């Protein structure tokens, strides 16, 4: 069997890596000249260390705590000895995986109907299956939100990440440590101008550069899941409440590799994983706010008034029904999830 994978992001490269380890030939097509160029905060929650290479050279810092603010007021300041995650050098991390698999850079693949063609117009031939790992680029604006980020020289504590919630924003701002300073950004259901205005109160240090991107924020796209040839952000594997996408994308790639190896439907394999239900639970909360079942301010108060360990479990998708009931209460749970 020979598999073509479109996109050399976390999902596409991880899938090629998993398939190679299973003895299945795979080739990745990437339109850019290197991986990891999409702007993001480079946060990675623990849990994938045994799945893909995570070398110490790719780790900028280990995260052992977090601070949460509501409307500028510090609500939680949690720190311990337990490793919660990492700030990684995403391009280097992906290059390490890419070095283990076959990648064709500067190779733009165009989809026309059900046919795939290379940029010179020639058809993509010789593959038994084509998997799309094209990230947010293949999603419409109805499936994504804007996110902007400033690279600054502010010296953030390398073991601490900060999150800023606002009563009037379905989204949040962040301050993440970087190798030479901090990444300070914001994303949410608002205009870019509104986001820029809100994040002014969070900006620290001298701004070195600015960039932005759109991020999937509506949960798993069920139609694509049923089709069975999408993984990663192109499928919607981003936790809607937090915007975490690297780890969920890698997990979706693992599910696809298992489905291909075992000859099972991808939908069935992926739906059996905790990350699927976690993404869909969070997506229902976002949908509930947009439909007026709970206000933006109400959601912010729920997240910032609950036990921080519970909030962290919800944020990273390691929760069950009982945890969600503890977070939102029985009455709101019934409104949001039934």
N, C-alpha and C positions, 0 to 999 in steps of 0.2 A: 504494500500500500504506500502511496506517495501523497502527501498533504501539502497544499499551498496555504500559507498564512499571510494575510494582508495586514501589515502594521507591526512595527518593532517596538511596541510599548511593553509595559509589564505583562499584559495578557498574551500578546503574540509571541514574545520571546520565551515566556514561561511554557507556553504550549509546545513550542518547538523543542525545548529542553526536556519536558516530560515525555514527549513522543520518542525522542532519540534514546532516552534511557529505557524505553520499552521496545526498542528495535524497529521503530516505525520511522521511515524517512520523511522529513519535513523541510520546507524551504520558506523563509520569511522574505517578503517583499516590502521594502520601506522606501517611501518617496523622498525622504530627507537623507542627508549624508552621514547622520549619526543618530543614535537613540537618545531619548530623554530630554528633548528640547521643549516639550510643552511646559509652560510655567506652572509650578505648584510649590507647596511649602516643604515638600520632601519628607513628610512625616510617615513613619511606618510602624504600625502596632506590632507587637511580638506575635509569633504564631506561624511564621513561614520559614523559620531558620532551617528546618529539616527538609524543606521542599526545594528551595533554589539557593544558589551560592550567595551568601551574605558575608563578604570578606571584611576584615577589620579596616582595610583601606577605604572601603565605601561608607563606613560609619563616621559621621561627623561628631555625634554625641549620643549618649544614652539618656533617655527621658525617665526621670524618677519622680516627677511631680507636676502639678498644674495649678493655675490660678484661674478663677472664673469671676468675671465682673458683670454686674447688671446696671446699665445706665451709668457707667463710670465708677460704681461703688464696688469694692472688693467684697465678694460673697464667700468664696472658698479659697483657701491657700493650703493645698495638700502636698505633702512631700514625705517620702519614705525611702527605704532601701530597695524596694522592689522595682525591677526594671519594667516599665510600662511600654516602652517602644524605643524608636530610634529617630534621629534626624540623619538621613542618609544623603550621600552625594548621588542623586538619582541617575545622572548620565553614566557615572562610573559603575554603579550597581548594574545598570542595564547592559553596559559594555561587557561586564564580566560574564553575564548570561549569554550575550551575543557571541562571545569568543568560543562558546561551547557548541554552537549550532551554525547552520548555513543561513546567511543573511545576504540579500542583494540590495544594497543601498542605491539611492538615486533611481529607484525603480517604481514609478508611479503606476498603479493598476487602476483602470477605469471600469466601472460596472455599467453595462448597458442592458437593461432588462435582466435576463438571467445569465448573460454572457460577460466574461471578464476579459479585458484586453490590456496589453501593456501600452505605454505612452506612445510607442511607434505605430500603434494600430494593430499589431499582431496579437492573435488570440493567446490566452494563457492555456497552454496544452500540456498534456503529460501528467496530470494530477487526478487522483481519484476523488478528491474533495477539496473545496476551497472554504477556508474559515476566515471570517472578517473580524479583525481586531483593530478597527480603524478609529477607536476612541470617539470623542465628541464630534469629530468632523462629519460623521455620517448621520448626526442627529439634528432634528429641527429645533428651532428656538423654543417650541412648546415643551421640549424635553430638557431644556438646560437653563441655567441661570448665569449671569455674569459674575466674574470674580476678578479682582485687581490686586496687585501686590507690589510693594515697594521694597527694594533691597537697600538697607541702610547700614551705617557703621555703628549703630547702637550695640553695645556689648550686653546682650541678653544672657542671663544665667544659662549655661549650656545644658543643664538638667531640667529646666522648667519651660513649659509652654503655657501661653496665656490665651484665654478666650473671652471675648467681650460681646455680651448680648445686649439688645436694645428692645424696649417695649414696642417700638414702632417698626421693627425690621424682622422679617422672616428670614433669618440668616444670622451671621455673626462675623466679628473681626478676630484676628489672631496676631500674636507675636511669637514667632518661632526662632530659636537660635539658628545661626548659620555659621559657616566656617570662619568668616571674618566680620561678623556683625549679627544682623537680625533680618528676618523676612517678616514684614508687617503688611497684612492684607485684609480684605473683607470680601464677602460674597453673599448674595441673597436675592430675594425676589424684589428687586428695585432697579432703578436706572443706574447707569454707571456714574452719572453726575451725583446722584443721591449717595451712592457708596463712597465716592471721593470725599464728599462733605462729611459724612459720618466718621470716616477713618482719620480725619484730621486730628481728632481728639486722642488718637492712639499713637500717631506717628512720633517716633523718637529718633534722635540722631540725625546725621546728614544723609539725605537721599542720594544713592549712587545710581540707581536705575529704576525703571518702572515697566511693568508688563501686565498683561491680562489674558484671560481665556474664558471660555464658557465651560460649565461643568454640568454633567447630568445630575438631575435632582428630582426625578419623579418615580424612582424605583425601577424594578425590572420591567422591560418592555415585553409583555407576554407574547405578542405576535412574533417577535424575533426569537423568543425562547422556543416557541413551538416550531419555528422554521429550522432551528437546530444548527445554524452556521454562524452565530454571533457569539463573541465572548468579550469580557472586559467592559469598558465604558460604552462601547457600541451597543451592548446589551442592557446597559443601565446599572452596572455593578458598582455603584457609588452609594455609600451610606448617606441618605438624604439629610439627616440632622447634623452631620459633621463634615461631609464632603470627602471622607476618607475613600480613596479609590485604588491605591496600589495593592494593598493586601486583598481586598475583594476581587480585583481583577486576576490576581495570581490564583486565587481559589477557583474562580470560574474556569481558568485554563486547566487546572488540575481535574475539574469535573469533565471537561471536554476530552482530555486525554484518556480518562478512565472510560468514558462512553465509547470512544473510538477503539480503544484496546479491547473492551469487552463486548463490542457490538451492541451496545444498549442505547436507547434514546437519550440524548443529552438532557432534554427537559426532565426526565425522570431522575437522572443522577443529580442534577443541580438542585432540584426541588427537595431532595433528601438531605441537603446540607443546611446547617444552621444559618449560614450567611444569607441564604435566599430568604428565609422567613424574617431575619433581622432587617434586611433591606426593605421588605414589603411592609413590615410593621412601621418602620420609620416613615415610609412613603405615605402610609395612611394618616399619620399624624400631620405631615405637611399638607396633605389633601384636606384634612379636617380644618386646618387653619384657613386655607384658601376658600373653603366653603362656609366659613363662619361658625363652625361647630365649637371652636375654641379661638379666642383672640390671640394675636401675636404676643401681646403683653401677658396674657394668661399662660401661654406656653413658656415664655421666658421665666415667669415666676415659678412654674412647676419645676423647670430644670435647675433653677438657682435656689430653691427652698428644700429640695430633697437631699437625702443622704448622698454625699459625694461619691462614695463607693458604688452606690446604685446608679447614679448618673453616669459614672464611667463605664459600668457594665452595659448600660443602654447605648452609650455612645459608640462602643466598639462592636456592638452586635452580639455580645456574649450574655444574652438574657433569655428568659422564658416568660410565659404568660403571667406567672406570679410576680415576677419582677415588674412587669408593665403595670399590673394592677396596683402594686405598691407605689409606683411613680404617679399615675394619673387618677387612681381611685376607681371604684366600681362604676359609678354613674358616668363618668367621662369615658371610661373604657368601653361601656356599652354603646355610647354615642359614636365613638371613633372606629370601633372594630367589629360591630355587628350590623 
